[in-house]
Amino acid sequence: MYRAVVRQLTAACEAAAAGDLEARSRPVPGFEEVPQLVALHDGVNRVLDVSDAFVREAGAALTSAAEGRFHRRLLLTGLSGAYRRGAEVINSARGAMRESAARVAEAQTSRLQLADDFESVVLGMSEQVATASTELSASAAGLTQAASAARTEVQTARGTISSLTRSSAEIKEIIAMIDSVAAQTRLLALNATIEAARAGEAGLGFAVVASEVKDLADETARATDRITQQVESMRAACDDVADVMSNVGTTVEDMNGLVDGIAAAVDGSASLGPADDTTGLSRMAEKLRSEMTGFLGAMRG
């Protein structure tokens, strides 16, 4: 009988050592007559019962905690000594894990809110930059057209001024011819007056005609002088206008360079090729939008 009881106890202990906490020492016929064997049998089974309960409760509590359910406490009923202290440590750790999980959840909520706020600000800013770049691009295009039209008008004005200058030169040549004719006419009138004086009374009528011819020649000379002065004034004005047009043309060319610079700043320099997306407000805004979308996606997890 003693050997049978020992075999039962040994089998139960070996099973427990192997991880089977459900194994128990079974009663052996006649062992109840020996109080010490009964106490040993009951004591071993009691140890196995408490160990089994502790392991089951601890496993259930830790499994719930691992799944984010921290309400499952390890029951202390029937536990004492080291078992109870171990259960209290596990319950304390469960409480700490619950607080940590709450802080993590709060941090996650704050992070998501921060991501939403950041997205709102950055994407709103990129939208504003994109809108501004579109407006600037349209303005630059308008300025380019205006500059081109101004350049055309300047060229037309230069052509007109050149034509006026040539016309004034031709007018001066004609006036010079008229002056020459007037001088010759005046000389002829003078000769006619002298001849009329020699002829006496017979040359009185001819003298009157010669005087009128002389007066006409003098009037023609005065008129040509006035016309010459006006032509000179017009020519001087044409020269001044030509200088102004030259300055305007230079200014328009400079404006073209500035407009090209604005267009390059807004849309990016075409000389850099399509592979370069680091220049131009519109390209930078699109790149910023793309990068921030990826960053915020990673931030949200």
Secondary structure, 3 states (H helix, E strand, C coil): CHHHHHHHHHHHHHHHHCCCCCCCCCCCCCHHHCHHHHHHHHHHHHHHHHHHHHHHHHHHHHHHHHCCCCCCCCCCCCCCHHHHHHHHHHHHHHHHHHHHHHHHHHHHHHHHHHHHHHHHHHHHHHHHHHHHHHHHHHHHHHHHHHHHHHHHHHHHHHHHHHHHHHHHHHHHHHHHHHHHHHHHHHHHHHHHHHHHHHHHHHHHHHHHHHHHHHHHHHHHHHHHHHHHHHHHHHHHHHHHHHHHHHHHHHHHHHHHHHHHHHHHHHHCCHHHCCCCCCCCHHHHHHHHHHHHHHHHHHHHC
